[in-house]
Amino acid sequence: MKSHTVYKTFETARRREMVRITEDVQRAVDEAGILEGMTLVSAMHITAGVWCERRRARPAPGRPGVARQGGPPSWQPPANEVAKALLPDPGDYRHHAGGEDNGDAHLKNLLVHHQVIVPVTDGRLDLGPWQQVFYCEFDGGRRKRLIIKVLGE
Protein backbone atom coordinates (compact mmCIF):
# COMPACT_ATOMS: atom_id res chain seq x y z
CA MET A 1 0.00 0.00 0.00
CA LYS A 2 1.19 3.52 -0.84
CA SER A 3 0.74 6.57 1.34
CA HIS A 4 1.21 10.23 0.52
CA THR A 5 0.82 13.28 2.78
CA VAL A 6 0.25 16.90 1.82
CA TYR A 7 -0.02 19.82 4.27
CA LYS A 8 -1.78 23.02 3.28
CA THR A 9 -1.77 26.27 5.23
CA PHE A 10 -4.69 28.71 5.24
CA GLU A 11 -4.89 32.28 6.48
CA THR A 12 -8.31 33.51 5.43
CA ALA A 13 -9.11 37.18 5.03
CA ARG A 14 -12.43 36.82 6.85
CA ARG A 15 -13.24 35.27 10.19
CA ARG A 16 -15.68 32.85 8.57
CA GLU A 17 -15.00 31.49 5.13
CA MET A 18 -15.48 28.35 3.02
CA VAL A 19 -12.67 27.51 0.59
CA ARG A 20 -13.22 24.87 -2.09
CA ILE A 21 -10.28 22.45 -2.01
CA THR A 22 -11.52 19.61 -4.24
CA GLU A 23 -8.78 20.27 -6.82
CA ASP A 24 -6.09 20.26 -4.11
CA VAL A 25 -7.31 16.90 -2.82
CA GLN A 26 -7.38 15.42 -6.34
CA ARG A 27 -3.85 16.76 -6.94
CA ALA A 28 -2.68 14.87 -3.82
CA VAL A 29 -4.28 11.67 -5.19
CA ASP A 30 -2.51 12.25 -8.53
CA GLU A 31 0.82 12.76 -6.74
CA ALA A 32 0.29 9.55 -4.73
CA GLY A 33 -0.19 7.57 -7.94
CA ILE A 34 -2.92 5.32 -6.53
CA LEU A 35 -5.87 3.90 -8.43
CA GLU A 36 -7.93 2.51 -5.52
CA GLY A 37 -8.01 3.68 -1.92
CA MET A 38 -9.12 6.59 0.21
CA THR A 39 -8.17 10.11 1.12
CA LEU A 40 -8.47 11.59 4.59
CA VAL A 41 -8.79 15.39 4.62
CA SER A 42 -8.54 16.89 8.10
CA ALA A 43 -8.37 20.39 9.55
CA MET A 44 -5.67 20.49 12.20
CA HIS A 45 -7.42 23.11 14.34
CA ILE A 46 -10.50 22.91 16.54
CA THR A 47 -12.03 26.08 15.05
CA ALA A 48 -11.98 24.85 11.45
CA GLY A 49 -13.58 21.96 9.62
CA VAL A 50 -13.75 20.02 6.37
CA TRP A 51 -17.03 19.40 4.64
CA CYS A 52 -18.40 17.73 1.53
CA GLU A 53 -21.13 19.98 0.22
CA ARG A 54 -23.25 20.41 -2.87
CA ARG A 55 -21.80 22.88 -5.34
CA ARG A 56 -23.07 23.44 -8.86
CA ALA A 57 -23.26 26.08 -11.51
CA ARG A 58 -26.28 28.38 -11.74
CA PRO A 59 -26.99 31.33 -14.03
CA ALA A 60 -25.16 34.52 -13.20
CA PRO A 61 -27.52 37.40 -12.32
CA GLY A 62 -28.48 39.36 -15.43
CA ARG A 63 -26.49 37.03 -17.70
CA PRO A 64 -28.70 34.18 -18.96
CA GLY A 65 -26.70 31.19 -20.13
CA VAL A 66 -23.59 32.27 -18.20
CA ALA A 67 -22.94 29.94 -15.28
CA ARG A 68 -21.33 30.85 -11.98
CA GLN A 69 -20.45 28.69 -9.01
CA GLY A 70 -23.02 28.66 -6.25
CA GLY A 71 -25.72 26.72 -4.52
CA PRO A 72 -28.91 25.50 -6.11
CA PRO A 73 -31.18 28.21 -7.61
CA SER A 74 -33.53 28.02 -4.62
CA TRP A 75 -30.73 28.68 -2.11
CA GLN A 76 -31.03 31.79 0.05
CA PRO A 77 -28.77 32.84 2.91
CA PRO A 78 -30.32 32.05 6.30
CA ALA A 79 -31.91 34.90 8.19
CA ASN A 80 -29.46 36.43 10.64
CA GLU A 81 -31.85 35.70 13.48
CA VAL A 82 -31.73 31.97 12.69
CA ALA A 83 -27.95 31.83 12.52
CA LYS A 84 -27.59 33.87 15.69
CA ALA A 85 -30.09 31.70 17.52
CA LEU A 86 -28.23 28.50 16.57
CA LEU A 87 -24.71 29.68 17.37
CA PRO A 88 -24.61 33.20 18.78
CA ASP A 89 -21.57 35.27 17.87
CA PRO A 90 -19.97 36.47 20.05
CA GLY A 91 -22.34 34.71 22.46
CA ASP A 92 -21.98 34.15 26.17
CA TYR A 93 -19.71 31.11 26.33
CA ARG A 94 -17.65 29.93 29.31
CA HIS A 95 -14.77 29.68 26.86
CA HIS A 96 -14.70 33.49 26.72
CA ALA A 97 -13.84 33.73 30.42
CA GLY A 98 -10.26 32.88 29.46
CA GLY A 99 -10.01 35.97 27.25
CA GLU A 100 -10.88 34.45 23.87
CA ASP A 101 -13.92 35.35 21.77
CA ASN A 102 -14.30 32.28 19.56
CA GLY A 103 -16.62 29.98 21.51
CA ASP A 104 -19.04 29.88 18.57
CA ALA A 105 -16.23 28.66 16.28
CA HIS A 106 -15.69 25.60 18.49
CA LEU A 107 -19.39 24.72 18.29
CA LYS A 108 -19.47 25.21 14.51
CA ASN A 109 -16.59 22.72 14.25
CA LEU A 110 -18.77 20.18 16.07
CA LEU A 111 -21.59 20.66 13.57
CA VAL A 112 -19.43 20.43 10.44
CA HIS A 113 -16.72 18.14 11.88
CA HIS A 114 -13.00 18.43 11.30
CA GLN A 115 -12.45 15.74 8.66
CA VAL A 116 -13.87 13.74 5.77
CA ILE A 117 -12.84 10.51 4.08
CA VAL A 118 -13.29 10.41 0.31
CA PRO A 119 -13.01 7.15 -1.64
CA VAL A 120 -10.67 6.95 -4.65
CA THR A 121 -11.73 4.85 -7.63
CA ASP A 122 -9.73 4.57 -10.87
CA GLY A 123 -7.43 7.33 -9.61
CA ARG A 124 -10.22 9.89 -9.12
CA LEU A 125 -12.06 11.18 -6.08
CA ASP A 126 -15.29 9.22 -6.03
CA LEU A 127 -17.66 12.08 -5.15
CA GLY A 128 -21.32 12.45 -6.02
CA PRO A 129 -22.20 14.50 -9.11
CA TRP A 130 -22.54 17.79 -7.19
CA GLN A 131 -20.21 17.16 -4.24
CA GLN A 132 -17.12 19.23 -3.60
CA VAL A 133 -14.68 19.30 -0.66
CA PHE A 134 -14.43 22.51 1.38
CA TYR A 135 -12.15 23.84 4.10
CA CYS A 136 -14.42 25.69 6.54
CA GLU A 137 -12.87 28.48 8.59
CA PHE A 138 -14.80 29.62 11.66
CA ASP A 139 -12.17 31.79 13.36
CA GLY A 140 -9.88 33.17 10.65
CA GLY A 141 -7.15 35.74 10.80
CA ARG A 142 -4.30 33.41 11.67
CA ARG A 143 -2.43 30.56 9.98
CA LYS A 144 -4.01 27.11 10.21
CA ARG A 145 -3.01 23.79 8.70
CA LEU A 146 -4.87 21.04 6.91
CA ILE A 147 -3.61 17.52 6.19
CA ILE A 148 -4.46 15.45 3.14
CA LYS A 149 -3.50 11.78 3.66
CA VAL A 150 -3.85 9.47 0.64
CA LEU A 151 -3.76 5.69 1.15
CA GLY A 152 -4.18 3.01 -1.49
CA GLU A 153 -2.72 0.93 -4.28
C-alpha positions in Angstrom: 0.0 0.0 0.0 1.2 3.5 -0.8 0.7 6.6 1.3 1.2 10.2 0.5 0.8 13.3 2.8 0.2 16.9 1.8 0.0 19.8 4.3 -1.8 23.0 3.3 -1.8 26.3 5.2 -4.7 28.7 5.2 -4.9 32.3 6.5 -8.3 33.5 5.4 -9.1 37.2 5.0 -12.4 36.8 6.9 -13.2 35.3 10.2 -15.7 32.8 8.6 -15.0 31.5 5.1 -15.5 28.4 3.0 -12.7 27.5 0.6 -13.2 24.9 -2.1 -10.3 22.4 -2.0 -11.5 19.6 -4.2 -8.8 20.3 -6.8 -6.1 20.3 -4.1 -7.3 16.9 -2.8 -7.4 15.4 -6.3 -3.9 16.8 -6.9 -2.7 14.9 -3.8 -4.3 11.7 -5.2 -2.5 12.3 -8.5 0.8 12.8 -6.7 0.3 9.5 -4.7 -0.2 7.6 -7.9 -2.9 5.3 -6.5 -5.9 3.9 -8.4 -7.9 2.5 -5.5 -8.0 3.7 -1.9 -9.1 6.6 0.2 -8.2 10.1 1.1 -8.5 11.6 4.6 -8.8 15.4 4.6 -8.5 16.9 8.1 -8.4 20.4 9.6 -5.7 20.5 12.2 -7.4 23.1 14.3 -10.5 22.9 16.5 -12.0 26.1 15.1 -12.0 24.9 11.5 -13.6 22.0 9.6 -13.7 20.0 6.4 -17.0 19.4 4.6 -18.4 17.7 1.5 -21.1 20.0 0.2 -23.3 20.4 -2.9 -21.8 22.9 -5.3 -23.1 23.4 -8.9 -23.3 26.1 -11.5 -26.3 28.4 -11.7 -27.0 31.3 -14.0 -25.2 34.5 -13.2 -27.5 37.4 -12.3 -28.5 39.4 -15.4 -26.5 37.0 -17.7 -28.7 34.2 -19.0 -26.7 31.2 -20.1 -23.6 32.3 -18.2 -22.9 29.9 -15.3 -21.3 30.8 -12.0 -20.5 28.7 -9.0 -23.0 28.7 -6.3 -25.7 26.7 -4.5 -28.9 25.5 -6.1 -31.2 28.2 -7.6 -33.5 28.0 -4.6 -30.7 28.7 -2.1 -31.0 31.8 0.0 -28.8 32.8 2.9 -30.3 32.1 6.3 -31.9 34.9 8.2 -29.5 36.4 10.6 -31.8 35.7 13.5 -31.7 32.0 12.7 -27.9 31.8 12.5 -27.6 33.9 15.7 -30.1 31.7 17.5 -28.2 28.5 16.6 -24.7 29.7 17.4 -24.6 33.2 18.8 -21.6 35.3 17.9 -20.0 36.5 20.0 -22.3 34.7 22.5 -22.0 34.2 26.2 -19.7 31.1 26.3 -17.7 29.9 29.3 -14.8 29.7 26.9 -14.7 33.5 26.7 -13.8 33.7 30.4 -10.3 32.9 29.5 -10.0 36.0 27.3 -10.9 34.5 23.9 -13.9 35.4 21.8 -14.3 32.3 19.6 -16.6 30.0 21.5 -19.0 29.9 18.6 -16.2 28.7 16.3 -15.7 25.6 18.5 -19.4 24.7 18.3 -19.5 25.2 14.5 -16.6 22.7 14.3 -18.8 20.2 16.1 -21.6 20.7 13.6 -19.4 20.4 10.4 -16.7 18.1 11.9 -13.0 18.4 11.3 -12.5 15.7 8.7 -13.9 13.7 5.8 -12.8 10.5 4.1 -13.3 10.4 0.3 -13.0 7.2 -1.6 -10.7 7.0 -4.6 -11.7 4.8 -7.6 -9.7 4.6 -10.9 -7.4 7.3 -9.6 -10.2 9.9 -9.1 -12.1 11.2 -6.1 -15.3 9.2 -6.0 -17.7 12.1 -5.1 -21.3 12.4 -6.0 -22.2 14.5 -9.1 -22.5 17.8 -7.2 -20.2 17.2 -4.2 -17.1 19.2 -3.6 -14.7 19.3 -0.7 -14.4 22.5 1.4 -12.2 23.8 4.1 -14.4 25.7 6.5 -12.9 28.5 8.6 -14.8 29.6 11.7 -12.2 31.8 13.4 -9.9 33.2 10.6 -7.2 35.7 10.8 -4.3 33.4 11.7 -2.4 30.6 10.0 -4.0 27.1 10.2 -3.0 23.8 8.7 -4.9 21.0 6.9 -3.6 17.5 6.2 -4.5 15.4 3.1 -3.5 11.8 3.7 -3.9 9.5 0.6 -3.8 5.7 1.2 -4.2 3.0 -1.5 -2.7 0.9 -4.3 
